[in-house]
Amino acid sequence: MTAWLRDESPLSPAPYGTDERRTDRSDAFGFLRDRDEGRHHTARVTSCGAGWLASAAGYPRSALAQWEARPTAPAVLPCGTVFDVVNVDTVFGRRMLERLWAEGPGSGPVAVHRGRMLLFAAPGTAQRLPSLLDWEEWGEAVPRPLCHGVGDAVTIPPLTPLDPAGPRWVVAPDTRSPWLPGPEVMLWACVRAVRAASAADVRVSIFPRADQDAKVYDVSRRR
């Protein structure tokens, strides 16, 4: 698994007649690239990350144009082609992230929305993960995740959130090809989160409330 490094390559306008899906040739998000230049903000979408998100839409360049016009508005994207999403309770999701970053390979993009945590995963994860949980010894102890795949859509946070207590990115997409965990990695994170809580006999959550700022993860530590 390669390091998830920031990719700030300039994006140039797409020539007339090019394929609508070639989002890497759009310069709609120069303002994302120019903001806070020279510093890495894990919870901020970069221009390349916005291009990756837009590639999931039916008309990526149209999606980019809409986001440029309304960067503080949420968006709805289909799952199943570019990514799947594992939707879990925020508290349990934070425990999964702790395990992924402390003991595992790290995570893909992660967002929080209406008390839920959305972990972006490799396509096919939504179909496979429930079956793996059914076979796993600790599966019954895992709060059942909502898995969004082919035929589903999810609401993603604004590219530039205004309300710190509202929908926001915990680990924002920052490259055109972010690493995404597969079903086995997500299963591992679920089981480790349950085992850690069981071993410590956790009765009161040690994590911040869902309306507090999310923890920042050092993406340079990805293995």
Backbone bond lengths (Angstrom), bond angles and torsions (degrees), N, CA, C in turn:
res aa  C-N    CA-C-N  psi(-1)  N-CA   C-N-CA  omega(-1)  CA-C   N-CA-C  phi
1 M - - - 1.449 - - 1.518 108.89 -
2 T 1.298 116.24 123.48 1.451 120.46 -174.30 1.513 111.07 -84.61
3 A 1.327 115.31 160.17 1.458 120.80 179.38 1.525 109.62 -66.21
4 W 1.327 116.04 140.65 1.450 121.29 179.07 1.510 106.72 -90.05
5 L 1.298 117.52 86.62 1.445 122.72 -173.99 1.519 110.56 -93.91
6 R 1.300 115.87 151.33 1.450 120.53 179.87 1.519 110.14 -67.64
7 D 1.330 116.19 133.68 1.446 122.03 179.20 1.513 108.27 -117.31
8 E 1.305 116.83 106.38 1.451 121.31 -177.61 1.520 111.46 -110.81
9 S 1.345 117.81 30.72 1.445 120.88 179.45 1.517 109.62 -62.35
10 P 1.345 118.41 138.30 1.460 120.48 -179.70 1.510 110.97 -64.30
11 L 1.324 115.66 146.79 1.448 122.06 178.15 1.515 108.35 -108.17
12 S 1.319 118.21 133.03 1.452 121.71 -179.06 1.511 110.23 -110.99
13 P 1.377 118.04 153.89 1.453 120.80 -177.84 1.515 111.62 -61.33
14 A 1.335 115.52 146.46 1.464 120.33 179.75 1.514 109.80 -77.66
15 P 1.326 119.09 133.22 1.449 121.10 177.78 1.519 111.09 -66.58
16 Y 1.335 115.90 155.88 1.457 121.53 -179.42 1.523 110.59 -58.59
17 G 1.340 115.09 133.56 1.445 119.06 176.50 1.509 114.49 93.05
18 T 1.335 118.60 -2.37 1.455 119.91 -179.68 1.514 109.89 -78.94
19 D 1.323 115.96 163.48 1.464 122.21 -178.34 1.515 110.46 -63.20
20 E 1.348 116.20 134.44 1.460 122.72 -179.83 1.511 111.89 -56.23
21 R 1.341 118.68 -29.16 1.452 121.52 -173.95 1.517 113.40 -83.36
22 R 1.317 119.35 -0.63 1.460 119.79 -178.56 1.522 109.46 -85.91
23 T 1.324 115.00 71.19 1.460 120.95 -175.04 1.516 112.60 -69.18
24 D 1.331 117.78 -17.01 1.451 118.88 -177.85 1.523 111.52 -71.71
25 R 1.334 118.15 -5.06 1.451 120.96 -179.09 1.521 111.38 -107.02
26 S 1.311 118.27 14.65 1.463 121.49 179.43 1.524 110.25 -102.65
27 D 1.364 115.51 143.13 1.454 119.56 179.84 1.526 110.75 -111.09
28 A 1.340 115.13 28.90 1.454 119.69 -175.49 1.520 112.77 -65.28
29 F 1.343 117.61 -19.89 1.454 119.75 -172.89 1.516 113.16 -118.66
30 G 1.304 116.03 42.76 1.451 119.27 174.86 1.510 112.18 -61.67
31 F 1.348 116.57 -31.84 1.466 119.03 -179.23 1.512 111.80 -65.85
32 L 1.340 118.03 -29.17 1.455 120.38 175.54 1.512 110.74 -70.47
33 R 1.333 115.64 -38.41 1.450 120.24 -177.96 1.527 111.23 -70.69
34 D 1.332 115.86 -34.62 1.463 119.59 -175.77 1.520 113.13 -81.42
35 R 1.332 117.05 -24.48 1.460 120.04 -176.58 1.526 111.14 -69.21
36 D 1.316 116.49 132.28 1.472 121.88 177.62 1.517 111.13 52.03
37 E 1.307 116.70 43.67 1.459 121.42 -178.15 1.524 110.75 -57.85
38 G 1.318 115.40 135.86 1.457 120.74 176.56 1.504 114.38 92.90
39 R 1.350 117.50 -3.68 1.462 119.41 179.25 1.522 109.17 -124.61
40 H 1.334 115.35 145.38 1.468 120.30 -179.40 1.517 109.08 -97.38
41 H 1.328 116.47 122.68 1.450 121.61 177.54 1.522 107.55 -117.81
42 T 1.309 116.13 106.96 1.457 121.12 -174.87 1.514 112.35 -57.33
43 A 1.326 118.49 -33.72 1.455 121.58 -174.71 1.520 112.91 -95.08
44 R 1.328 118.66 14.88 1.459 121.40 -179.98 1.517 110.62 -118.53
45 V 1.314 115.33 131.33 1.457 121.46 179.65 1.525 109.17 -73.25
46 T 1.328 116.35 134.39 1.459 120.92 174.52 1.525 109.36 -93.53
47 S 1.327 116.39 172.06 1.464 120.13 178.49 1.522 110.77 -60.95
48 C 1.329 117.25 -39.31 1.460 120.24 178.60 1.529 110.80 -67.92
49 G 1.324 116.70 -37.95 1.450 120.00 177.26 1.517 111.84 -64.76
50 A 1.333 116.68 -38.65 1.459 120.20 177.01 1.524 110.50 -63.66
51 G 1.326 116.76 -38.15 1.457 120.06 177.04 1.509 111.91 -62.97
52 W 1.343 116.45 -39.40 1.469 120.00 178.13 1.520 110.46 -64.52
53 L 1.333 117.83 -45.45 1.458 120.69 178.14 1.525 110.72 -59.23
54 A 1.328 116.45 -44.58 1.460 120.85 -177.67 1.522 111.88 -64.10
55 S 1.339 117.50 -26.31 1.460 120.19 -178.58 1.523 112.06 -65.18
56 A 1.350 116.83 -15.85 1.461 120.02 177.99 1.520 111.68 -81.46
57 A 1.332 117.05 -17.79 1.461 120.99 -178.01 1.527 110.54 -78.27
58 G 1.325 115.69 159.84 1.463 119.80 178.56 1.511 112.18 -64.72
59 Y 1.336 116.60 -34.71 1.465 122.25 178.91 1.525 108.09 -129.68
60 P 1.322 116.96 87.26 1.464 121.32 -172.95 1.523 114.33 -56.88
61 R 1.330 117.78 -42.88 1.464 118.70 -177.12 1.523 110.93 -67.51
62 S 1.319 116.93 -33.56 1.461 120.05 175.76 1.527 110.38 -66.62
63 A 1.330 116.31 -39.66 1.466 120.29 177.70 1.520 110.72 -62.62
64 L 1.323 116.53 -41.91 1.463 120.22 178.78 1.521 110.78 -62.57
65 A 1.326 116.17 -40.80 1.458 119.56 -179.69 1.528 111.00 -64.96
66 Q 1.320 116.73 -40.08 1.463 120.29 178.82 1.521 111.18 -65.88
67 W 1.333 116.24 -40.48 1.460 119.42 179.56 1.525 111.24 -67.97
68 E 1.326 116.65 -35.04 1.461 119.51 178.05 1.518 109.89 -64.58
69 A 1.345 116.36 -38.12 1.458 120.54 -179.86 1.528 111.88 -73.46
70 R 1.358 116.52 -32.78 1.466 120.56 -177.50 1.527 110.17 -135.32
71 P 1.337 117.83 70.08 1.474 120.59 -176.45 1.520 114.04 -69.26
72 T 1.347 118.10 -13.78 1.469 120.29 -179.08 1.528 112.04 -98.32
73 A 1.340 117.38 7.18 1.465 120.90 -179.54 1.522 110.57 -102.25
74 P 1.343 118.21 141.28 1.468 120.85 174.50 1.524 110.06 -63.78
75 A 1.320 116.11 166.01 1.462 121.56 178.61 1.523 109.00 -138.00
76 V 1.304 116.21 158.39 1.462 122.52 177.57 1.522 108.70 -113.55
77 L 1.338 116.24 127.27 1.461 121.20 -178.85 1.526 110.20 -127.00
78 P 1.330 116.71 144.99 1.467 120.03 177.32 1.522 111.50 -76.93
79 C 1.311 115.78 150.53 1.461 122.03 177.41 1.526 109.61 -104.06
80 G 1.330 115.54 171.08 1.450 120.56 170.56 1.508 116.65 103.50
81 T 1.332 117.99 -19.80 1.467 120.52 -179.32 1.523 111.64 -110.26
82 V 1.315 116.24 -57.14 1.466 121.51 179.79 1.523 110.63 -88.89
83 F 1.317 116.65 -34.55 1.463 121.61 -179.25 1.517 109.69 -157.84
84 D 1.337 115.76 159.52 1.457 124.33 164.04 1.524 106.80 -110.02
85 V 1.315 117.07 168.37 1.460 121.00 179.15 1.523 109.40 -132.85
86 V 1.336 115.82 131.46 1.462 122.40 173.41 1.525 106.88 -102.28
87 N 1.321 116.48 117.23 1.455 124.07 -171.78 1.526 108.92 -106.53
88 V 1.338 116.55 114.37 1.461 120.52 -176.25 1.519 110.39 -131.36
89 D 1.341 115.04 164.53 1.456 120.83 173.00 1.530 109.55 -56.24
90 T 1.327 116.54 142.38 1.468 120.42 -174.38 1.519 112.85 -59.25
91 V 1.328 117.79 -43.03 1.465 120.19 -178.61 1.524 110.37 -63.48
92 F 1.329 116.90 -47.54 1.456 119.54 178.95 1.527 110.33 -65.57
93 G 1.322 117.08 -36.15 1.460 120.62 177.75 1.522 112.27 -61.60
94 R 1.316 116.31 -38.63 1.469 119.17 178.03 1.529 110.61 -65.47
95 R 1.322 115.95 -37.33 1.468 118.95 177.51 1.522 110.29 -65.05
96 M 1.332 116.61 -39.86 1.461 119.84 176.83 1.527 110.53 -61.07
97 L 1.334 116.61 -44.42 1.466 119.68 -179.94 1.519 111.63 -63.50
98 E 1.311 116.77 -39.27 1.466 119.84 177.79 1.527 110.65 -57.54
99 R 1.318 116.20 -44.30 1.461 120.63 179.89 1.540 111.06 -69.12
100 L 1.309 116.78 -42.05 1.465 120.30 -179.06 1.519 111.60 -61.78
101 W 1.340 116.81 -41.20 1.463 119.30 -176.57 1.528 112.70 -86.78
102 A 1.341 117.68 -28.41 1.464 119.96 -178.74 1.526 112.63 -83.27
103 E 1.341 116.75 -35.29 1.462 119.87 -173.22 1.529 113.61 -126.80
104 G 1.317 117.01 -14.59 1.459 120.43 -173.17 1.516 113.79 -112.03
105 P 1.338 116.55 -156.70 1.470 121.59 -174.76 1.516 114.09 -87.88
106 G 1.343 118.27 3.76 1.454 119.95 -173.88 1.520 109.27 94.19
107 S 1.310 116.35 -167.82 1.457 120.22 -177.66 1.519 110.06 -132.47
108 G 1.321 115.22 169.09 1.451 121.03 168.09 1.518 108.13 -85.91
109 P 1.328 118.15 -162.99 1.462 120.36 175.93 1.529 111.26 -58.70
110 V 1.317 116.07 145.17 1.467 122.22 -179.18 1.525 108.04 -139.38
111 A 1.333 115.92 136.74 1.456 121.05 178.21 1.512 109.66 -132.98
112 V 1.336 116.60 160.08 1.457 121.76 172.16 1.517 108.21 -119.64
113 H 1.343 115.39 139.95 1.460 120.65 -176.93 1.517 109.06 -154.48
114 R 1.336 116.60 117.44 1.465 123.08 175.93 1.530 112.97 53.09
115 G 1.318 116.01 49.35 1.456 120.72 176.07 1.507 115.00 76.74
116 R 1.320 117.36 10.02 1.458 121.77 178.60 1.525 109.06 -122.88
117 M 1.330 115.32 152.45 1.453 120.73 175.96 1.522 108.92 -109.49
118 L 1.312 116.23 130.30 1.456 123.02 -178.80 1.519 109.11 -106.77
119 L 1.330 116.58 110.92 1.461 121.60 178.73 1.527 108.08 -101.89
120 F 1.323 115.99 115.82 1.459 120.91 -178.97 1.525 109.09 -75.81
121 A 1.322 115.11 132.59 1.462 121.09 -174.50 1.524 110.14 -133.51
122 A 1.316 115.35 170.89 1.459 120.93 -179.04 1.531 110.16 -66.33
123 P 1.337 117.23 145.65 1.465 119.73 176.09 1.530 111.05 -53.83
124 G 1.308 116.16 138.29 1.462 121.40 -177.26 1.510 113.39 100.57
125 T 1.334 117.12 -17.28 1.464 120.98 -178.88 1.518 111.67 -63.80
126 A 1.331 117.07 -39.35 1.463 120.71 -177.84 1.517 111.72 -60.89
127 Q 1.313 117.37 -34.00 1.455 120.50 -179.72 1.522 112.14 -79.67
128 R 1.326 117.20 -35.42 1.450 122.19 -171.96 1.532 114.08 -88.11
129 L 1.328 118.15 -36.52 1.464 121.16 -173.27 1.521 113.72 -59.21
130 P 1.341 120.61 -45.88 1.477 118.80 178.84 1.523 113.06 -57.28
131 S 1.330 117.11 -38.10 1.470 119.92 179.15 1.520 110.84 -66.64
132 L 1.313 117.19 -39.87 1.459 120.56 179.04 1.530 110.68 -65.09
133 L 1.324 116.80 -38.46 1.463 120.08 178.24 1.529 110.91 -65.54
134 D 1.330 116.96 -35.03 1.464 120.06 178.44 1.526 111.84 -64.38
135 W 1.328 116.47 -31.69 1.459 121.07 -178.94 1.526 112.51 -85.86
136 E 1.320 116.60 -21.63 1.461 120.91 -174.10 1.528 111.42 -75.52
137 E 1.334 115.56 139.37 1.468 121.75 -179.48 1.522 111.59 -57.59
138 W 1.346 116.42 -39.04 1.454 121.05 -177.82 1.533 111.81 -92.25
139 G 1.328 117.59 5.43 1.459 120.44 -173.45 1.517 114.62 -57.21
140 E 1.343 116.72 -37.70 1.457 119.68 -178.53 1.519 112.48 -67.14
141 A 1.319 117.07 -22.56 1.464 120.83 -179.82 1.525 112.44 -84.36
142 V 1.330 117.41 -10.68 1.461 121.76 -179.07 1.522 109.76 -83.11
143 P 1.347 118.03 124.38 1.470 119.28 173.56 1.531 109.06 -56.06
144 R 1.312 117.04 122.59 1.459 120.58 -170.24 1.521 111.27 -59.73
145 P 1.334 117.75 118.34 1.462 119.84 179.41 1.522 111.28 -77.03
146 L 1.324 115.50 154.97 1.458 121.65 169.68 1.519 106.59 -93.40
147 C 1.313 116.71 121.26 1.461 120.68 -175.89 1.527 109.63 -108.02
148 H 1.318 116.20 121.90 1.463 122.32 -177.17 1.525 109.58 -106.80
149 G 1.324 115.37 119.54 1.459 120.48 -179.71 1.512 111.07 -134.93
150 V 1.323 116.64 -140.59 1.465 121.81 -177.30 1.526 110.23 -56.65
151 G 1.321 116.06 130.14 1.457 121.58 -179.86 1.509 114.04 90.27
152 D 1.345 118.34 -7.78 1.461 122.18 179.81 1.526 110.63 -105.31
153 A 1.314 115.19 164.73 1.461 121.51 175.61 1.521 108.26 -140.68
154 V 1.318 116.61 152.27 1.460 121.60 179.51 1.530 109.82 -129.57
155 T 1.324 114.38 152.84 1.462 120.51 174.45 1.521 108.35 -91.84
156 I 1.316 116.30 125.42 1.460 120.34 179.56 1.526 109.26 -104.45
157 P 1.336 117.90 155.20 1.463 120.48 -178.63 1.528 111.31 -66.20
158 P 1.332 116.84 163.21 1.466 120.24 174.13 1.529 110.53 -60.31
159 L 1.302 115.70 153.99 1.464 118.94 176.25 1.517 110.91 -66.33
160 T 1.321 117.13 -32.58 1.465 121.61 177.46 1.540 108.17 -129.90
161 P 1.338 117.91 83.34 1.474 121.23 -176.70 1.520 111.72 -61.35
162 L 1.332 115.27 142.02 1.460 121.37 176.66 1.519 111.99 -95.39
163 D 1.336 116.58 -33.75 1.463 122.04 -176.88 1.528 109.62 -102.80
164 P 1.350 117.98 112.07 1.474 120.09 -179.15 1.513 113.30 -63.83
165 A 1.338 117.89 -17.59 1.457 120.90 179.04 1.525 111.84 -95.00
166 G 1.329 117.24 -2.97 1.449 120.77 -178.28 1.520 111.76 -94.52
167 P 1.344 117.23 -163.72 1.464 120.63 178.00 1.523 110.56 -57.82
168 R 1.329 116.60 134.85 1.471 119.20 -177.00 1.523 109.26 -159.07
169 W 1.307 114.26 164.43 1.463 121.41 177.06 1.519 109.79 -88.69
170 V 1.316 116.44 134.52 1.466 122.47 171.45 1.526 108.55 -92.36
171 V 1.317 116.18 -47.21 1.470 122.75 171.78 1.524 105.19 -127.62
172 A 1.314 116.64 104.70 1.454 121.06 -174.11 1.528 111.60 -85.20
173 P 1.331 117.58 150.01 1.468 119.80 175.12 1.526 110.00 -67.22
174 D 1.322 116.75 132.34 1.465 119.62 -177.98 1.526 113.09 -132.63
175 T 1.318 118.44 7.39 1.458 120.61 175.51 1.524 108.86 -136.51
176 R 1.315 116.30 168.96 1.461 120.77 177.88 1.528 111.63 -76.46
177 S 1.317 116.97 -15.71 1.473 120.67 -179.25 1.522 109.86 -139.82
178 P 1.340 118.59 68.00 1.468 119.68 -179.89 1.520 111.10 -65.82
179 W 1.329 115.43 146.86 1.459 120.22 175.54 1.524 108.84 -69.20
180 L 1.344 116.53 135.83 1.456 121.76 179.83 1.521 109.84 -123.88
181 P 1.329 118.51 130.04 1.465 120.61 178.28 1.520 111.12 -69.54
182 G 1.320 116.04 146.35 1.451 121.89 176.84 1.514 111.30 -91.42
183 P 1.323 118.32 -175.52 1.465 121.09 -177.24 1.521 113.99 -62.90
184 E 1.347 117.38 -35.65 1.461 119.63 -179.91 1.519 111.51 -65.32
185 V 1.346 116.44 -40.04 1.468 119.94 178.63 1.521 110.34 -67.36
186 M 1.325 117.31 -40.46 1.455 120.14 179.35 1.532 110.82 -66.24
187 L 1.323 116.76 -38.12 1.472 120.26 175.47 1.517 110.10 -61.57
188 W 1.316 116.46 -46.59 1.469 121.77 179.10 1.522 110.60 -56.74
189 A 1.342 117.05 -43.90 1.462 120.54 -178.63 1.521 111.12 -66.72
190 C 1.336 117.36 -39.99 1.470 120.89 178.39 1.526 110.94 -61.66
191 V 1.322 115.70 -48.10 1.462 120.46 -177.08 1.522 110.98 -66.45
192 R 1.340 116.71 -43.27 1.469 119.43 179.36 1.527 111.12 -63.06
193 A 1.333 117.27 -37.30 1.462 120.60 179.41 1.524 110.50 -64.52
194 V 1.330 117.19 -41.56 1.466 121.34 178.67 1.518 110.80 -67.88
195 R 1.325 117.39 -43.68 1.465 120.86 -179.35 1.520 111.04 -63.54
196 A 1.338 116.83 -41.27 1.462 120.23 -179.56 1.525 110.39 -63.05
197 A 1.340 116.19 -42.40 1.454 119.71 179.55 1.525 110.93 -67.20
198 S 1.339 116.88 -38.73 1.462 121.20 -179.87 1.520 111.09 -67.38
199 A 1.325 116.65 -42.55 1.457 120.68 -177.90 1.517 111.66 -65.30
200 A 1.315 116.13 -35.02 1.466 120.36 -178.64 1.523 111.89 -88.32
201 D 1.346 116.59 -4.95 1.465 121.80 -177.34 1.515 109.66 52.08
202 V 1.337 114.82 52.93 1.459 120.76 -176.50 1.517 110.21 -69.10
203 R 1.345 115.67 123.10 1.464 120.93 177.89 1.523 110.51 -112.11
204 V 1.336 115.99 -27.76 1.459 121.12 178.77 1.518 107.05 -125.39
205 S 1.327 117.54 133.71 1.455 121.42 -177.95 1.519 110.77 -60.51
206 I 1.327 115.60 132.92 1.465 120.64 176.54 1.515 110.45 -93.01
207 F 1.333 117.26 3.94 1.455 121.03 -177.27 1.524 110.32 -98.96
208 P 1.339 117.11 155.72 1.469 119.83 178.02 1.513 110.71 -63.02
209 R 1.343 115.61 158.59 1.456 119.54 175.14 1.516 110.04 -63.38
210 A 1.335 114.72 159.29 1.466 120.13 -175.66 1.519 112.25 -62.44
211 D 1.359 117.62 -23.03 1.457 119.63 -177.15 1.521 112.51 -89.27
212 Q 1.345 117.44 2.36 1.453 120.23 177.25 1.510 109.97 -91.70
213 D 1.331 114.50 162.99 1.464 119.01 -179.93 1.511 110.28 -59.30
214 A 1.318 116.25 138.65 1.456 121.18 -179.96 1.516 110.73 -71.89
215 K 1.325 114.89 152.58 1.451 120.09 177.52 1.517 109.81 -69.66
216 V 1.326 116.50 142.65 1.463 121.35 178.66 1.518 108.84 -92.59
217 Y 1.322 116.41 130.09 1.458 121.47 -178.05 1.525 109.77 -105.20
218 D 1.315 115.76 139.81 1.463 122.29 -179.06 1.522 109.18 -79.00
219 V 1.333 116.12 95.16 1.469 119.39 -176.09 1.520 112.23 -69.39
220 S 1.328 118.54 -13.59 1.460 120.30 178.53 1.518 111.37 -71.40
221 R 1.357 117.32 -10.60 1.458 120.96 -177.98 1.521 111.72 -89.68
222 R 1.331 118.25 0.91 1.459 119.54 -179.11 1.513 110.44 -59.73
223 R 1.336 115.42 135.86 1.456 120.60 177.29 1.509 110.17 -98.73
